[in-house]
Amino acid sequence: MQVLGYGWAGLLRKYVVEPAHMWWPSTLVQVSLFRYISISSISLEGDSFYNFIAYMIEKTNLAMICRTLHEKDDSKFSRAKFFFIALVCSFIWYVVPGFFFSTLTNISWVCWVFSKSVTAQQLGSGMNGLGLGAFTLDWSGVASFLFSPLISPFFAIVNIFVGYAVIMYAVIPIAYWGFNMYNANRFPIFSSDLFTSRGQEYNVSAIVNENFELDHVKYHQQGRINLSVFFSLTYGFGFATVAATLTHVAFFYGR
């Protein structure tokens, strides 16, 4: 699917890559950081983005970066000191929930209150369920939604959240409990693993030979591969997003 996405982007580069309004903000943040620690002001003409990249490649050097990092604006911190403090704080914020207290990554009071209920675990778990009532104190968990919320524009965050809410809190529950789509009740509601028809984990190594080719006889003996309803639907929606590239070009550049 990723190969298809890159392929469409290459074929439609004129419409989905080169226009300035198609640049994703995370790239501009990195460019802004490099510019801040390297030069104070430059004058650009024409295509400012590409001229700026060319300027950075030609002019930026280690001595310039080291010098500007230690410059001070009036009586404020030097750029190097401010950057180092921010780096240490971000590292501490990550290392505590990431290594010493991983529970902070996913705090689900629903699972704690109803610890013996399977349905409550499916609804409340932020790791293997729908995450209702769950929250996180881990910045990597916050950024996993749509990278850093400090970078992504508000309209993109809202757009992704609406799609996320529709899929997670409407489509998936209806498909799982309402229609039992793809025999969903036999498998976890949220999982990327492969399963047998009885809900057991699928033994992939048993259906391939020594050349890593599919052994059809053993495959029929073990049965077909089954997916969780979440993985099945979201994988299909992923292909739909690739096709959305074509509709975007058709609607906005079809004339």
C-alpha positions in Angstrom: 0.0 0.0 0.0 2.9 2.4 0.8 4.4 1.6 -2.6 1.1 2.5 -4.3 1.0 5.8 -2.4 4.5 6.7 -3.4 3.7 5.7 -7.0 0.6 7.9 -7.2 2.5 10.8 -5.6 5.3 10.4 -8.3 2.8 10.2 -11.2 0.8 13.2 -9.8 3.8 15.1 -8.5 2.7 18.3 -10.3 -0.6 18.3 -8.3 0.1 16.6 -4.9 3.8 17.3 -4.2 5.0 20.5 -5.9 2.2 23.0 -4.9 3.2 25.0 -1.8 -0.1 24.3 0.0 0.7 20.5 -0.2 3.9 20.8 2.0 3.3 19.0 5.3 4.1 21.3 8.3 6.6 18.9 10.0 9.0 19.5 7.1 8.7 23.2 7.5 9.4 23.0 11.3 12.7 21.2 10.6 13.7 23.8 8.0 12.7 26.6 10.5 14.9 25.1 13.2 17.9 24.8 10.9 17.4 28.3 9.7 17.1 29.6 13.3 20.4 28.1 14.4 22.3 28.8 11.3 21.4 32.3 9.9 19.7 35.4 11.2 18.1 36.7 8.0 18.3 36.0 4.3 16.6 37.5 1.2 15.0 35.1 -1.2 13.3 35.6 -4.5 11.2 33.3 -6.7 10.6 29.9 -5.3 11.6 30.6 -1.7 11.4 27.0 -0.4 13.8 25.5 -3.0 16.1 28.6 -2.9 16.3 28.4 0.8 17.3 24.7 0.7 19.9 25.5 -1.9 21.2 28.4 0.3 21.4 26.1 3.4 23.4 23.5 1.5 25.8 26.1 0.1 26.3 28.3 3.1 25.6 26.4 6.3 28.7 25.0 8.1 29.5 23.7 11.6 31.4 26.8 12.7 28.4 29.0 11.8 26.0 26.8 13.7 28.2 26.7 16.8 28.6 30.4 16.7 24.9 31.2 16.4 23.9 28.7 19.0 25.8 30.7 21.6 24.5 34.1 20.5 22.2 35.8 23.0 19.2 38.0 22.4 19.5 40.9 24.9 19.5 39.2 28.4 17.8 36.0 27.4 19.1 32.5 27.3 21.5 31.6 24.6 20.1 29.5 21.8 22.3 26.5 22.8 21.2 26.7 26.4 17.5 26.9 25.5 17.9 24.0 23.1 19.7 21.9 25.7 17.0 22.6 28.4 14.2 21.6 25.9 16.1 18.5 24.9 16.6 17.4 28.5 13.0 18.0 29.5 11.7 16.1 26.4 14.0 13.2 27.2 12.9 13.0 30.9 9.2 13.1 29.7 9.9 10.2 27.4 12.1 8.0 29.6 9.8 7.9 32.6 6.7 6.5 30.9 8.7 4.7 28.3 11.0 2.7 30.6 10.4 3.2 34.3 6.6 3.5 34.5 5.0 2.3 31.3 1.5 2.4 32.9 1.5 6.1 32.2 1.4 5.4 28.5 -2.1 4.0 28.8 -4.3 4.8 31.8 -7.7 3.2 31.6 -9.9 3.6 34.6 -12.7 1.6 32.9 -10.4 -1.5 32.9 -9.5 -0.9 36.5 -13.1 -0.6 37.7 -14.4 -3.6 35.7 -11.3 -5.7 35.7 -13.2 -9.0 35.2 -15.4 -7.9 32.3 -14.3 -8.8 28.8 -16.6 -6.2 27.3 -15.2 -3.5 29.5 -11.6 -4.4 28.5 -12.7 -4.2 24.8 -14.3 -0.8 25.4 -11.8 0.8 27.8 -8.4 -0.6 26.9 -6.2 1.9 25.1 -3.8 -0.8 23.9 -6.2 -3.6 22.8 -9.6 -1.9 22.7 -11.5 1.2 21.8 -9.9 3.3 24.4 -13.1 4.8 25.9 -12.2 6.8 29.0 -8.4 6.0 28.6 -5.8 8.8 28.6 -2.0 9.1 28.4 0.7 11.0 30.1 3.3 9.8 27.6 4.1 12.3 24.8 4.8 9.5 22.4 1.2 8.4 22.9 0.0 11.9 22.2 2.1 12.3 19.1 1.1 8.9 17.7 -2.3 10.4 16.9 -1.1 12.7 14.1 2.6 13.3 15.0 3.1 16.3 17.3 0.0 18.4 17.8 2.4 21.4 18.0 3.2 20.9 14.4 0.0 19.7 12.7 -2.5 22.4 11.8 -5.8 22.5 13.7 -7.9 21.6 10.6 -5.8 18.4 10.0 -6.2 17.4 13.7 -9.9 17.9 13.5 -10.2 16.0 10.2 -8.3 13.0 11.5 -10.2 13.0 14.8 -13.6 13.0 13.0 -12.5 10.1 10.8 -11.0 8.3 13.9 -14.2 8.7 15.9 -16.4 7.5 13.1 -14.3 4.4 12.5 -13.5 3.5 16.2 -16.8 4.5 17.9 -19.3 3.8 15.1 -18.1 1.5 12.4 -16.1 -1.0 14.4 -18.7 -1.5 17.3 -21.5 -2.0 14.7 -19.4 -4.4 12.7 -18.3 -6.3 15.8 -21.4 -6.5 18.0 -24.1 -5.6 15.5 -23.4 -7.7 12.4 -20.6 -10.0 13.6 -18.8 -9.2 10.4 -16.2 -11.8 9.3 -17.1 -13.8 12.5 -15.7 -10.9 14.5 -16.8 -12.3 17.9 -14.3 -15.1 17.6 -11.3 -12.8 17.5 -10.1 -9.8 19.5 -11.8 -6.5 18.5 -8.4 -4.7 18.1 -5.5 -6.8 16.9 -3.2 -7.0 13.9 -2.4 -10.7 14.4 -3.6 -13.6 12.2 -6.0 -16.2 13.5 -7.5 -19.5 12.7 -11.3 -20.0 12.3 -11.4 -21.0 16.0 -9.8 -17.8 17.2 -6.4 -19.3 17.9 -3.2 -17.6 16.7 -2.3 -18.6 13.2 0.9 -20.6 12.7 2.3 -18.9 9.6 5.6 -20.9 9.6 3.6 -24.2 9.3 2.2 -23.2 5.8 5.5 -22.3 4.1 8.2 -24.6 2.9 12.0 -24.3 3.3 12.0 -21.9 0.3 9.4 -19.6 2.0 6.8 -20.5 -0.5 3.2 -21.3 0.3 2.5 -25.0 0.9 -1.1 -25.3 -0.4 -1.7 -28.7 1.3 -0.7 -27.5 4.7 -2.6 -24.3 4.2 -5.8 -26.2 3.5 -5.1 -28.4 6.6 -4.8 -25.4 8.9 -7.6 -23.4 7.2 -7.8 -19.9 5.8 -6.3 -16.9 7.6 -8.7 -14.7 9.6 -8.2 -11.1 10.6 -9.8 -9.0 13.4 -12.6 -6.8 12.2 -10.5 -3.7 13.1 -7.6 -4.8 11.0 -9.8 -5.9 8.1 -11.7 -2.7 7.8 -8.9 -0.2 8.5 -6.7 -2.1 5.9 -9.5 -1.6 3.4 -9.9 2.0 4.3 -6.2 2.4 3.8 -6.5 1.4 0.2 -9.4 3.9 -0.1 -7.1 6.7 1.0 -4.7 5.9 -1.8 -7.6 6.0 -4.3 -8.6 9.4 -2.7 -5.4 10.8 -4.3 -7.1 10.3 -7.7 -10.4 11.9 -6.6 -8.5 14.9 -5.1 -6.7 15.6 -8.4 -9.9 15.1 -10.3 -11.9 17.5 -8.2 -9.3 20.2 -7.8 -7.4 20.0 -11.1 -9.9 18.2 -13.4 -10.5 21.2 -15.7 
